[in-house]
Amino acid sequence: MIDLVEQYGVYVVGMTGNIDLTTDEGISNARREVDQRNRESRNISRRMSAGNRRAALAGRHHGGANRPFGWRKDRVTVNKREARHILREVPRLLGGVRPRSVAIEWNERGIPTINGGQWRMMTIVQIFTNPRLCGWRTYLGEVLREADGDPVRGQWEPILTEEQHLALVAALRPPTTVEAPRRGRGHATKRLLSPFVRCGACN
């Protein structure tokens, strides 16, 4: 916003009258307020993250817009009809049937998804490799561990055994080569001066 004011002469003031980006003092006040709000936002985010992790370590399920496939709306009780679909496909997937084939068959049979959309290969992979199926609690994509190294158990009914889950993960998500992390910015600069200069005709 400060750049807009300085470059284009846009007139910007705060609704409370405390910020006036047309003066040096107003710009300084704006920067201080933004810095303060950023600190508050980081503190709130840190507290929420800590609370979510404590809840996860206790095995409680997380909320969200959609329930996980295989469970009822309470996210604790197994949906027997969906659980039967999952259990029927486990030996087939372990036997070499591709997730894409399962997705096609489920669409043809009219098995509803959580959102009412179409089944896709990646959705099938995500469902059948989800540690939740065997009762393990995850946080930020990783299985949480107790102090003794055992996985944290969730407070819901499992559908598969731990052995079945590990076998599905090995079958559907084989290990891949890990690439070295990229250094520098997240995108390549196509034009050398694009971050620093602007065209006088088109800005």
C-alpha positions in Angstrom: 0.0 0.0 0.0 2.9 2.4 0.8 4.3 1.6 -2.7 1.0 2.5 -4.3 0.9 5.8 -2.5 4.4 6.7 -3.3 4.3 5.6 -7.0 0.8 6.5 -8.1 -0.2 9.2 -5.6 -3.1 7.3 -4.3 -4.6 8.9 -1.2 -4.9 6.4 1.7 -5.8 7.1 5.3 -7.0 4.9 8.1 -10.7 4.9 9.2 -9.7 5.9 12.7 -7.5 8.7 11.5 -4.4 7.2 13.1 -2.8 6.3 9.8 -2.0 8.8 7.0 0.2 7.3 4.3 0.9 10.7 2.8 3.3 11.6 5.6 6.5 10.1 6.9 5.1 9.9 10.4 2.0 8.2 9.0 4.1 5.6 7.1 6.1 4.9 10.3 2.9 4.4 12.3 1.5 2.1 9.7 4.6 -0.1 9.7 4.6 -0.3 13.4 1.0 -1.3 13.5 1.5 -4.0 10.8 4.5 -5.3 12.8 2.4 -5.5 15.9 -0.5 -7.3 14.1 2.0 -9.8 12.6 3.3 -10.6 16.1 -0.2 -11.1 17.4 -1.0 -13.3 14.4 2.1 -15.5 15.0 1.3 -15.8 18.7 -2.2 -16.9 18.0 -1.0 -19.4 15.4 1.6 -20.8 17.8 -1.0 -21.3 20.5 -3.5 -23.0 18.1 -0.8 -25.2 16.8 0.3 -26.3 20.3 -3.3 -26.9 21.2 -4.0 -29.0 18.1 -0.9 -31.1 18.8 -1.9 -31.7 22.4 -5.3 -32.9 21.2 -3.7 -35.1 18.6 -1.4 -36.7 21.2 -4.4 -37.4 23.3 -5.9 -39.3 20.3 -8.8 -37.0 19.7 -10.0 -36.7 16.1 -9.8 -33.3 14.3 -12.7 -31.5 12.8 -13.1 -30.3 9.3 -15.8 -29.8 6.7 -15.9 -33.4 5.6 -16.0 -36.6 7.6 -13.5 -39.3 6.6 -14.8 -42.0 4.3 -15.6 -45.1 6.4 -16.9 -43.3 9.4 -20.1 -41.5 10.4 -20.5 -37.8 11.0 -19.2 -38.2 14.5 -15.9 -39.4 13.0 -15.8 -42.1 15.7 -18.3 -44.7 14.7 -17.6 -46.9 11.7 -20.0 -46.5 8.7 -20.6 -50.2 8.1 -21.6 -49.8 4.5 -18.5 -47.9 3.6 -16.3 -50.1 5.7 -17.5 -53.1 3.7 -16.4 -51.4 0.5 -13.0 -50.8 2.0 -12.5 -54.3 3.4 -13.6 -55.8 0.0 -10.9 -54.0 -1.9 -8.0 -54.6 0.5 -7.1 -58.1 -0.9 -7.6 -56.9 -4.4 -5.3 -54.0 -4.0 -2.7 -56.2 -2.3 -3.1 -58.6 -5.2 -2.2 -56.0 -7.8 -5.4 -54.3 -8.8 -4.7 -50.7 -9.6 -6.3 -47.9 -7.6 -7.5 -46.4 -10.9 -9.5 -49.6 -11.6 -11.1 -49.4 -8.2 -12.1 -45.8 -8.8 -13.7 -46.7 -12.1 -15.5 -49.6 -10.6 -16.8 -47.5 -7.7 -18.1 -44.9 -10.1 -19.8 -47.5 -12.2 -21.4 -49.1 -9.1 -22.7 -45.7 -7.9 -20.8 -45.8 -4.6 -21.1 -42.2 -3.3 -18.1 -40.1 -2.3 -18.2 -37.8 0.7 -18.6 -34.7 -1.5 -20.9 -36.4 -4.1 -18.2 -36.2 -6.8 -16.4 -38.8 -8.8 -13.9 -41.3 -7.5 -10.4 -40.7 -8.7 -7.2 -42.7 -8.5 -5.5 -40.4 -6.0 -8.6 -40.4 -3.8 -8.5 -44.2 -3.6 -4.8 -44.1 -2.7 -5.3 -41.5 0.0 -8.2 -43.5 1.6 -6.4 -46.8 1.6 -3.1 -45.5 2.8 -4.6 -43.3 5.6 -3.2 -44.4 9.0 -6.6 -43.6 10.4 -7.9 -46.9 9.0 -5.9 -48.8 11.6 -6.5 -46.3 14.4 -3.3 -44.3 14.2 -3.3 -40.6 14.9 -1.5 -38.3 12.6 -0.5 -34.6 12.9 0.6 -32.6 9.9 0.9 -35.8 7.8 3.0 -37.7 10.2 2.1 -40.5 12.6 2.4 -39.4 16.2 4.5 -41.5 18.5 4.3 -42.2 22.2 7.3 -41.8 24.4 8.0 -45.6 24.0 7.9 -45.2 20.2 4.5 -46.8 19.7 2.0 -45.0 17.4 -0.6 -42.8 19.2 -4.0 -44.5 19.0 -7.0 -42.4 18.0 -10.3 -42.3 19.8 -12.3 -44.0 17.0 -13.1 -47.4 15.8 -10.4 -48.8 13.4 -11.4 -50.5 10.2 -8.2 -52.3 9.3 -5.4 -54.0 11.2 -2.0 -52.4 11.5 -0.6 -55.2 9.3 -3.1 -54.5 6.6 -2.3 -50.8 6.7 1.4 -51.3 6.4 0.9 -53.7 3.5 -1.3 -51.2 1.7 1.2 -48.4 2.1 4.0 -50.6 0.8 1.8 -51.7 -2.2 0.3 -48.3 -3.1 3.1 -45.9 -2.2 6.4 -47.5 -3.1 9.5 -45.5 -2.0 10.7 -42.8 -4.4 13.9 -41.1 -4.9 14.2 -37.9 -2.7 15.3 -34.9 -4.6 17.7 -32.4 -3.0 15.9 -29.3 -1.8 16.1 -26.3 -4.2 17.9 -23.2 -3.0 16.9 -19.6 -3.6 13.4 -18.4 -4.6 10.6 -20.7 -5.3 10.2 -19.6 -8.9 12.6 -19.0 -11.8 13.1 -15.4 -13.0 12.2 -15.3 -16.7 13.4 -11.7 -17.2 16.5 -10.5 -15.4 15.2 -7.1 -14.2 11.6 -8.0 -13.6 11.9 -7.8 -9.8 13.5 -4.4 -9.9 12.2 -2.3 -12.8 8.9 -1.5 -14.6 8.0 -0.6 -18.1 7.3 3.1 -18.5 4.5 2.4 -21.0 2.5 -0.5 -19.4 3.9 -0.5 -15.8 
